[in-house]
Structure formats: structure tokens, C-alpha cells
Amino acid sequence: MSDRRERFLERLAAHAERDPEATALWDGTQCLSYGELAAAIDERRARLAAAGANRVGLALDNGVEWALWDLALLADSRVAVPVPAFFGDAQRRHLVERAGLDAWIGSGGEALGFATPGPDGIATRAVTEPPALHPGTTRITFTSGTSAAPKGVCLDTEAVLAVAMSLAEAVAPAHIERHLAMLPLATLLENLGGLYLPLWLGAGVALPGAAELGWQGASGFDAEAALAAIERYRPHSLILVPQQLQALVDAAPRAPEGLRLVAVGGARVAAPLLERALAAGWPVAEGYGLSECASVVCLNRPGEAPHGVGRPLPHARVRLSDDGEVEVAGATMLGYLGEPPVAGWHATGDLGRWEGDALVLEGRRREVFITAYGRNVDPQWVEGVLATRPGIAQAMVHGEALPHNRALIVPTAAGLSDDFIDAEIAAANASLPDYARVGEWRRSAPFTPHNDQLTANGRLRREAILAAHRDWLTLSSPDDASRPTRSDPMSAYQRLQDATRSEREWLLDTPMMTRAMQGEVGREEYLAFLGQAYHHVRFTVPLMMACGARLPDRLGWLRGALVEYIEEEYGHEQWILDDIRAAGGDPEAAAAATPDPATTLMVAYVRDQIEHGNPVAFFGMVQVLEGTSTAVATRAAEQLQASLELPDDAVRYLSSHGSLDVGHLAFFEKLIDRLEEDDLNAVIEAARMVYRLYGAMFRGVTARCTGGTAAQELTDALV
């Protein structure tokens, strides 16, 4: 038994001995005292052992049962995998297969291959070869990024309870005796801060279901219902995301009585909202954390004046890199599921600065944009100010290389007029400096987890939103007289796109690609394509490393981008082999096979440019591969899966890269726009060649599957 788990269970036993009648858990229908808690947990431990459940999906609504099953899994070091309610069928299937779940508690298991639950409430399935987990993993929290396929963050019990115990020390001045869980327990923040923390303190935990808390589906929130629940359960503490806080402050002129701590996290809290909440008596303490660091890292302490996201918790070590990125150690993940283990300092991707011993965040590395006038803007800051206006429910702001920032606006009510929204934006703009103000806006449908545009914690998925609205958000208006004049009217990225148009169109006209979009590619041809993809994808990371090593000092700034690309791309060749196996092919034979001439030459050409030419030419290959993915991969995956009746894990490479590369491409645009003339020309020439070679690879696959030769296709492509 781990040291902290032993201490946690001993702590529960001590509470039971000291005050056995004190309420531990209740949800409106079921209530357990501390004296009854251990027996209830042990009873579920016995059920799990009898069912042989080792990796368990927990798919219940908030309630006493969710808590008891979770505590039973923790007590026996079984692997708990909380299932977010907003996950769709494909995401649930992905979660089940990636984690190798052999048990499911809750509804929906039968559709995922589990047997009908027995009297013990546990549905099981046979898993002959479960995927390897990082040693010590007892919890996998799935967090979506730019892809519809969620990533699993592997944590051990030591890290999770280290944060809970650290939080207990930080919030001690609030003297919490009752907590109301306002977020789904499947959210790591609430699971840890709203269950383990109050139980460690000996407090009672109220666990009503989502509907009673005011949740309406994945994103709707009824503040009046939530206030009624707060009145009913009379908690001392809550954990909220900023959108909830905004709705509650709007609905309640004064905070409910009895609240001692309202911790807010998941996304940045706008300064006007924080000021308004504090003035209304809400005891708000903003914090900061992320799943990869077992949730909470920093927190403003109760009773102290708010300052940034507060001081690091006692367990956490926080430092800033030379370029201001926040790095964390002390309780971090073991690694992502299916990827290499990690250790030491975790680079968060957040930018920050110190004010005394408090951390102040300045945006995400990838989210800060630079306007046409050269001003850096953190969009979360502007979005937070917009969302404080009564008529604006959500906002997404973009201004990269634009003279005026643009915003997608989700009104609080569909019937609000454009004039009213104009006035709301004008009021928000009045509190912002000129470079951060919104110059143009457009209505949008709500950003929700269901459309993959919002995380469970309420954070915008910018790449997905940008992909859906790219034309309006990014293209400059031809009649925009206020845009600064420049000798070249096109950005560097636009020049790259224009200079490679004919080669790109030739690639996209490849017969195999056209047929793939219609679901007319056979299994043999699909497997042959995956085989060739393996033989160039396995060189992606080595080529990136070689490029970084050979970049001249004037391009040293590109090394940071290459590090991020490497982190994203590492291990993707294994995804392809897994797809081959799931599609009925032989991955070992595919890996051992000699690649087609076009595939070999494509890798060799790029390597030669890196070693003997301008190493920045590597980004020509990025333009081809990621640009093609965003154009066709997702739709091709859907069509192939339907026509060939493939399982989800047979199209992982295509389906993930279609959406994943949307985010990469937005990042790529910013890099290209910083290149000087000679470097841009090197990228253009490399892209032209790689488009031809990549097209020849596709044509070669078709030729081999129909009795021809891949070598002839390469010759034709280069003539």
C-alpha cells in the first residue's frame, strides 16, 4: 500500500472513530455517516474482486454511488477511468480500447462490448492482451485536445493524494465542514478537490445529480437551479469553472450565506468578473492547474487578497523557463497512455511571470496572437472581459496579423439584436486598450464539448473553432483601408500556398485520394497505404531532430516549435502499425517491407536538404503532410471506416491527424510568416518536390494493387 493511500484510509478510520454519526456523503436519496463509510467501501471492494475487475470505467452521474465505487478502486489500487458524460459513442469506444477496460459501472456498457451488468452492478468483458500502462497507474483521466480522440493522462495514487493533502493545508483557514460538488466527479478537479479533500478534512460531501445542480446537457447551465441546490445543501465550499461563476453572480445580487470558499479554475477568470464576485460577497479564490500535474498547482489562499492564480501549493515546485513558460514538478503524470513515460519538470505550455511569490498567467504559448501592428494579445483576457457583459455567454477572439481583432459571439439569448450586442461589445472595449479591442464580430452557435469546441472545464478548443470559422477569422478584408501598407500584399504563408497551388492540386487529384473520399478504396489498397505511411512517419521525429540541430543561429527560434512538434509526433508510427493490425493486416510484415521508391526518395530528399542545403526546407514537408491531412484525412477515415466496416482502432492515424493537424497548421502559419525571403523560398521549393513525391507514393500504391509498378509512377511524377 502506498504511503499516502495508507494515510488517507487511516484518516477516514480516525474520523469514524472520533465522530461516527457525522455525515460523510449524501445526495438527496442516500446518506452515509463516517461510521458507515468503511463497510460500504469494503462491500464494493469485494464486488470488484469477485468480478475480476482491474481496469474500470466509471460512468455514473454524481452521487454517493460514484464516490463509493471510486473510493473502493482507490483502496485496492485498481485502475479507475472516470467517463465524462459528454463523451460521444466514438470517444467512449476509444476510451475503452485505449485503456483496455475490463469492467464498466454505469449505463451504456452493452453498446461498448461489455456483458449485461450482474447483480453486483458491474459489467465485464474479456480482454486477452490489455494495453501496457505506465507502472503505478491507478487513474487515467481522459482529456481532449485538438483531436476528437481524447488523450489519457496516467496518474498514480501518490500524485493525486499529494495534491489533495496539499490543498487541505492551503484551505485550512476556511474551516470547511460541508462541500457541494458542483462539477461532474468525472472531472479530476472535482474528484480530487470535491471528494478526497473534504473527506481528508472530515467534512461532509453533498453529491446531487447533474440536473439538480442546474446542468442542462453538456453545456447548458441553469443558475437558478444551482442557487436552489446551494440553498438546499448549505455548503461552506464550492468548486466552479468561470462560466458557472459568471452565471451565479449574474443571478444573485448577494452571495448565499455560509460560503467560506469558492475555488474557481479550469480557465482564466476575467478581472471584472472577479471584482464583481468579491464585491457581491462570493469568497472567490482563483487557482491554476492541469490534469498532467494531477490538477491543482497554485491557489489564492482563503482570506488573502487575490493575486494572479496564487502561490504554489506546498507539494508543488514551479519555475519559469527562459522564455516565460511555466514548468511544474512535485506531482505530475506518469505519461500519456500509449506514449513514453515522463519524469521531472512538466512544461505546461502556459506563459507566466512572478509577482512576489504569486504566479500571474499571461496566456498560452500557442494562443497569444500578434496583431498587424505587432502587439501581443492574450485572447483569454479579452474573452473574459466580453463574457462579463450580460448579453454575451461566450466569446472567441482572434487577431493574428489583423489590424482589428475579430470575435465570435454566443449571445445569452437568441433574440438579442445586433444593436444590443454592438453595445455590449462597445462597453467591453471601453475597459480595454485599443490594441486588444474587438473591431468586428459575428454570431456563433454555442461552443460545447459535444461539438468538440469546449473542454469539460470550460476552456475553448481554439483549433477546432478556428477550423470551423477559418475563412472569416483569418482572412483580411480587401477593402480594409486601415491595414498597414506593405510591399508584398500577401503574408509569407499565403505566398507559400500560392506558389505550391499546382503541385497541391495535382496531389489532391490523385485517383486513390479521390476514391478514398467516396469510400471506394479496398482493404488491400488501404493496408498498402498504411504500409507506406509507416515508412515515412517513422522518420518524422528523426528529421525534426536533425533539422533542429542544423538550424543556424538566426533561425534558433524555430527550435522551440520543433520541440512542440516532436512531443506531438513521437510514437505515431506505432499508431499506424496498430491500425494495420486492427484492419486485418500484418504489422510486422509491413514494418519489414521495403518502401516504394517515392516514399524512400521523399525521406531522402528532405534529409539531404537538412544536411546539405537549408535545414528550414524541412517545413516544406510539414506543409504537404499536415495540409493534406486537414483537407482530406477526417472525411477519408469516415468513408473508409463505413465502406470497409472497420473498427475505430483501424483508422486512428487518419481520424486523429485530420483534426490534430488543424491545430498544427494554425501554429505552422505563424512560423512561416516569420521567415525571411531566402528561407521562405527554401520551404516553397521543398514543398513543391514533396507534393510530387507524396502524390507519386499514392499513385504507386494503386499501381501495385492493380498489377502495375510503383517505380513507373515515380518516373511519371517527376517528368
N, C-alpha and C positions, 0 to 999 in steps of 0.2 A: 504494500500500500504506500502510495506517495505520501510524503511528509505533510503537504498541505491538505490532501484529501483526508488523511487521518485526523488532522487538527479540525477540519470542518465537521466531520461526523462526530467527533468528540464534543465539539461546541454545541451541536444540536442536542446531544445527550445531556449536556450540562444545563441547557435551557429547560429541557423536560424535567430534570430533577429539581431545579430551582422553582419552577412555576408550571407544573404540568397542565393546568387549566387554561393557560394563556393561549389565545388563538394564534395558530401558525399560518394556516391557509384557509381562505374561504372564497366562494364565487357566486353566492346568492342561492345555490341549491345544496352545496356541500360545504361542510366546515370541519376542520381538523385542528385539534389542540396540539401543542408541543408534546404532550404526554402520549398522544395517539400517532404522532408522525412516524416514529421509527418502525412501528409494526406495519403501518401502511406501506412504507418504502420496502420493508423486508418481504412483504407479501408479493409485491411486483417483481422483486429480485428473484424470487422463487419461480414466478411465471416465466420470466426471461430465460432462466437456466433450464427449465423443463422444455421450453420451445427451442433451445439451442440457438438463441438469437445473439449474434455477435455484433452485427452492424445494423443499426435500427433507424429507420426513417420515422420521425415523429411528426405526424400530420394532423394534429388536433387543434381545435380552437383554444384560445386562452381558457384556463380553468384549473381546478385542483388536480384533475387527472393529468393534464400536461405536466404540471410540476412534479407530481409523484413519479411518473414514468421517467422524467429527466433525472430526478434525484436517484432513482434506482439504477439507471445506466451509469451515472457518475460513481455511485458507491462500488460498483463491480468493475469499473474501468472498461465497460463495453463502449463501442463507438456510437455516439449519438449524432444523428444527422437531422437537425430541425428542417422542416419543409415549409418554405414561405407559402402562404395561402394564395398569393397572386401568381405563382408559377403555373404556366400552361402545361398541357399534356406532354409536349415535346421536351420542355425543360425538366419535368418530373422524370420522364424516361431517361433523360441524360443523367440526372442526379442518381437514379437507381443504378444505372450501369457503371458510371464512373466510380461511385463509391463501393460498388459490389454489395449492395444491401441484401441481407438475407431475411430481414424482418421489417414489418410495416405496422405502425399503430395509428389508426385513424381511417378515414374513408378514402376510397379510390384505389386501394391496393390491387384489386382484381384486374383492373384495366392495365396494370403495370406488370402483370405476370405473377402476382402473389396469390396464394390459395385463399379461399374464404376464411376470414378470421374464426378461430375457435372460441370456446367459452372464455378463454383467457384474454381475449381481445387482441391477440397477436396474429397477424397474417405472415406466413413464411413462404419462402421459395428456395429451391436448391441452387447453390452457387458452387460449382465444382472447382473453379480457379478464380478466386476473388482477386481483384487488382491489389498490387502491393501498396501498403500505406507507409508513411514515414514512421519509424519506430517511436512508440509512445503516443501515437494519435488516439485521442478519445473523443474528439469532437471535430466535425467537418462542417464549417459554415460556408454555404454557397453564396457567392457574391457576384452579380453580373457586372461586367464591364462594358466594353463596346460590342460584345457579341451576345447573341441570343442564347449561346451555350454558356451557362454560368461556370465560374471557376470555383473549385473547392479549396478553402483555406483550412489546412490541417493544424489543429492545436492540441496541446496536451493539458491535462488537468492542472498541472503545476502553474502554467501560464494563466489560465482562466481564474483560478482561485487566488493567485498572486495579485491580480488586478482587483478582485472583489475585496480582499483583505486590505489592500492599499486604499481603496475607496472608503472603507469603513473608518480608517484613520482620518481621512480628509474631511468626511462629512460628520464626524463626531459632534461638533458644536451644534448641529441641528437637532440632536436628540430625537431621532426618528423612531416612532413606535408603530406607525401604520403606513404602509406604502400601497398605492394603487397602480397596477400595471396598465398603462395607457397605450403602450405599443404591443404588437404581437410578440409573444415569447419566443417565436422563431427568430426574432431579431436579436443578435448577440448582445447588443446594448441593454435590452430589457431583460434578457435571460440572466445576464451577469449582474447588472445593477438593480434589477427589479425583483430578482428571486434570491440569488446567492447572497447578495449584500444584506438585504433585510433579515434573512434567516441567520446570517452570521451575527447580526446585531440583536437577535431575539425579538424582532419586530413581527407584526402580523402583515401578511401579504394578501391584498384583495385582487382576485383574478377573474373579473367578469368577462363574458364573451365579447367579441368584436362589435356586435350590433349594439349591445348595451353601452359600449364606450363611444358610440357615435360613428363608427366606421361604416361606410356605405360602399361595399366593394373594396377595390384595392386603393382607391384614391379619394373617394368622397368622404367628407368628414362633417358631421352634424355637431356643431359646437354646443347647441342647447342640450342635446342628449348627453354629451360629455360632461357638461356642467351639472346635469342632474345626477350622473354617476358619482361625480366628485362630492356632491351634497349627500348622496346616499351612503358612501363609504367613508367620508370624512378623513381623508389621508393627511399625513404630515409631509409626504413626498410624492413627486411625480417625475417621470422622465418623458420629455416631449421632443419632437422634431420641430423646427421653426414654423412650418405651416400650421401645426396644431396650436402653437403658442399664439400666432397671429390671429387665428380664428377665435380662440378663447378670449384674448384681450379685446377683440372687436365686440364680442358678445357680452362681456362682463365689465361694467364700469369700475367695479372694485373686485379684487381677488376674493375667492371664497375664504372663509375663516378657517384657521387651523393649519394652513400650509406653512411649512418651515423651509422647504427646499424644492425648487422646480429646476431640475437639471435639463439643459437643452443642448442637443448635439445632433450629429448626422449631417449637418450643413451649417454654413455660416449664418449667424444671427445678425440681421441688419441693425446698425446702431440706433436708428429711430425707434425700431420695434423694442429693443432692449430698454431704452429710456422710458418709453411709454408703459411697458410692462412693470418696470420698477416703480414708476410713479403711481400706478394703479394698485400697488401692494403685492404684486406677484414676486415671490422671493427667487428670482431667476439667477441661476449660475451657469454661465456658458462653459462648455467643455470641448475637448477635442480628442479624437481617437480614430482608429480604423481597425477593421477585422484582422488585418495582418499583424497587428500589435495587441491582439486579444481585447480589443475595444478601447477603453478609456486610457489616455496618456496624460492629459492635462485637465485641470478643473479649477475654476474660481471657487474659493472656499466660502462656505456659508458665513454671512456676517461681514465679509470683506468687500470693499469697493471693487466692482468689476474691472478687470484689466486684461484685455486680449482674451485668450482662451484659458488664462490662469497659469498657475505654476504646475510643473510636472508632479505627478503623484509619487509617493515615496519609493515605489518599486522601479520607477521609470528613469532612464537616463536619456536626455535629449541634447542634441548638438546641432549646429548648423554647418553645412559644407561651405566651401569657399564661395560658392555662388548662391548661398542662402537657402539651400534645400534642407528641410527638416529631416533629421535622421534619429532613429529611436532604437534603444536597446533596453533589456530588462525583462520583457515578457513578450516575445514575438513568436510568429508562426514557425512550425517545423518546415514548412514549404507548401507549395501548391500541390494539389492532388495530381499525380501523374507527372510531376516535374521534379528536378533535382532538389535535394534538401538545401536549406539555407541556415545560416547561423550568423551571429554577430549583429552589426548595425543594419537596420532596415531603412532604406531610402524611401521616404513616403511619397515623393512627388509634389509635396506642398512646399511653398516658399514662406519663409518667416523671418522674424527679427526678434531680438530680446529687448524688452523694456524693463529694466531691473531683472527680477527673476521670473517674470511672466512672459509667456510666448505670445506674440502677435502674428497672426497669419496674414499673408499678403497674396493669397491666391494659389492656384495650382500651376505647376510649371507649364503644363500643356494648355492651360486655359487662358492665361494672361495674353491679351492681344495688343498689337501695336497699331495705332491709328495711322492714317496717311500723313499726319503731322508729327509722327514719331513719339507719341505719348503712350506709355504703358498703362493699360486699364485692366483691373481685375473685374470680370463680369459679375461675379457673385456680389460684389459691393453694390453695383448699380441695380442688379435684380432685387437685392434685398430692400433697397430704398423704394423701388417701384411696388413691391409686394406689400409695403405698409399702407398703400392707398386703398381705401375701402372698395374701389371698383376693380382692382386688379388682383386676381387669385394667383396667377403665376406669370413669370416673365423669363425670357431667354434673350440675352443681349449679345450682339456680335458687331465687331468693328474693325476686323483685321484689314489693314491697308485701305480703309474707307475714310472719307472726310467727315462723315456723320455716322454715329452709331445707329444700328437698327435693332429693333426689339420685336420679338413675337410675344403677343399679349393674350393671356387667357382671362377674360373678364369674369368677375364673380357671378354675373347673371347674363344670360344670352341676350336679353332685351336691352342692355345698356347701349346707348347711342355712341356713334363715333365721336360726337362733340364732347360727350361726357368723358370718354377715355382720353381724348385730347387734353381735357382739363386736368385729369388725374396725372397724366404724364408731365404736363407743364408744372404741376405742383411738386412732383418728384424732382424734376430738373432744377427747380429753384434752389434745392439744397445741395446740388452737385456742381463741381467745377465744369467749365464749358467743355473740356475735352471728354468728360465722362457722360455728358447728357445724351439723351435719345433724340435723334433727329427724324427718324422715320419709324413707323410701327405697322404691324399687320396682325389681325386676329389669328388665333390658332386654336385647334382643339386641345383639350387638356393633356398635359404630359403625365402619363401614368405608367406604373410597372407593366400593365397589360400591353401597352404599345412599345415597351422597351425604351421609353424616354424618361423614366424616373426610377431611381433605386428605392428599395424598401425604406431607407432612411430619409427619403425626400430629396435626394441630390439629383440634379439634372444629368442625364446621359447626353452630353453635348454632341458627341459624334453622331449619334442616331438622329438627333434633332437637326443637326446641320445637314445630314444626308437627305432628310425629308424636305428641307426648305433651302437647299444649297443655292438654287438659281437666284432667289430673292435676297438671301442673306449675304451672298458673297459678290455678286456682280455689280459693278459700278454703273450708275445711270449715265447714259450717253449725254444727257442734257444737263449734267451736274456742273454748273459753271463754277461752283466754289471749289472743285477739286484742284489741288495744286497742279500747275502745268509741269510736264516733264518731256524730255526729248523723245523718249520712247513711250508711246501711249499704252503699251502692253506691259504687264508685270513679267518678270523672268519666267514664272511658272506658265503664264499664258503663252509666252514665246515658245517654251518647250512643247506645250500642247499643239501649237500651230505648226511648228517645224516638223513634228512627227506624225501629222494627221494622216498622210497617205499610207505610211507603214502601219499605223494603228488600224486603219480601216481594212488593210489587207489581212491583218491578223484576225480581226473580228469577222471577216468574211470567210474564214476557214470553214470548209463544209462540216467538219466534225463539231465545231463550236456552234454553228447554226443549228445542226440537228440536235445537239445537246439541249438547246433552249426549247426545243419542241418535244423532248423526251424520246428521241428516236435513235439514241445510241445504245448498242447492245452491251451485254455484260462483258464480253471479251474485249471490246474496244475500251470500255470504261476501266477495266483492270489494266489494260496496256497503258492507258493514260496515267493511271496512278503509279505504274512502274517507272515511267519516265519522270513524273513529278518527284518521286523519291530521289532520283539520281541528280536532280539539280537542287532540290530543297536541302539535301544533306550537306551541301556546300555553302548554304546561305550564311550561316554563322561564321565558318572559317573565312569566307570572303569579307565579311564585315570586320572581323578582327584584323585581317591583312590590310584592309583599307584604312582603319584607324591607326595602324602602326606606321603607315607610309604617308599620311596626310602631312603636308608642310605646316609650319607654324601659323601661317596666315589663315589656314583652314582648321586650326585646332579646335575652334568652337563646335565643329561637326562631331567631335569625338563623343560629346555628351549625348547627341542624338543617336549615334551608333550604339552606345551602351543601352539606351532605351530599346532600340530595335533588337539588340541581342537578347535582352530579357524577354521580349515578346516572342521571338522566333525560336528560341532554344528548344530543341526536342520535337519540333513539328514533323521531322521526317518519321518519327515513331508513330505519329498520328496516321500518316499515310500507310504504313505497314499494318496498323490496326484496321484501317478501312479496307485494305486488301483482304485481310483475314475475314472480316465481317461480311464482305461481298462474295465470299466463296473462293478466293484466290489463295495462292501460296506466297506469303510474305517473304519467307526465306529465299525462295527461288527468285523472286523479284529483286531482292537486295543483291543477290549474287550475279544477276544477269548483266551482260554488257549493255550499257545505254546506247541508244541510237546516236548516229553521227551528229545530228543537230543539237541534241542535249549535251553531248560531250563538248562540242565546239562552243556552245553558248557559255558554259562554265569556263572553258579555257580562254575564250576571248576576254571575258571580264577579268579573269585573273591576270592576263597579260597586260591589260590596261592599268590595273592596280600596280603591278610590279615594274612595268617599263614605260608607262605613259603617265597620265594624270589620274591619281587614285580616285578623285571625285567622280570619275566615269562610272564607278560602281552604282551611283544613284540613277544612272540610266536604266540599269536592270530593275531597280526599285520602281521606277516609273512604269515599266512594262508589266511587271508581275502584279503589283498592287493595283495599278489602274485597270488591268484586265479583270482582276478579282472583283472590284467594286462594280464593274459593268455587267458581268455575267455569272459569277460564281454562285450566288444565292439562288437565282432562278434556275440555273442548270442543276444544282443539287436537288431542288424541289422536284423538277421534272424527271430527273434520273431516278430519284427515290420512288416516285409514283409509278413510272413505267416499268422499272425492274423489280419493284416490290422489295426494296432494300430496307433494312433496319436503320435507325438513326445513326448507329455507330459505324455504318458503312459509307457515310457521306460527311464525316466530321471535318475532313480537311477542306472540302468545298464550302460547306454550310458555315463553318466558323470564319473562314477567310473572306467570304463575301461581305459580312458585316464588320468583321475585325478590321479589314483593310480600308473601310470607310474612314475610320478614325485615323489610321496611319496616313492616309492620303491627305487629310486636312493638315496633319503635322508636317508631311512632306512638302506641301505647298509653301509653308513658312520657310523651310530650309532653302528651297530653290530660289525663293525671292531674295535671299541674302547673297547669292552667288555673283561674282564679278563676271565680266564678259567671257574671258578665256575658259573659266571653269564651267560656265553655263554651256558653252559650245562643246566642251568635252562630254557633258551629260547628254546633250542632244545627239551627238554622233554615236555614243554608246547605245542610246535608246533606239535609234534607227536600226542598228545592227541586231540588237536583241529582239526587237519586234520581228525581224525577218527570221531569225533563228528559232524563236518561240513558235512562230507560225509554221515553220518547217517541221518542228517537233510534232505538232498536232497533225500535219499532213502525213508525216511519216508513220504515226500510229495507225491512221486509217489505211495507208498503203500496205502495211504489214498484215493488217487484219483482213485485207481483201486480196492478198496474193501478190502485191507489188513490193517495192523495195524502198526503205526509208532513205537510202543514200541518194536515189534519184530525186526525191522531193527536196532534199537539201540543195542539190545542184540547181534545180529549177528556182528555188527561193533566192539564190544568190546571183543568178544571172541578171 
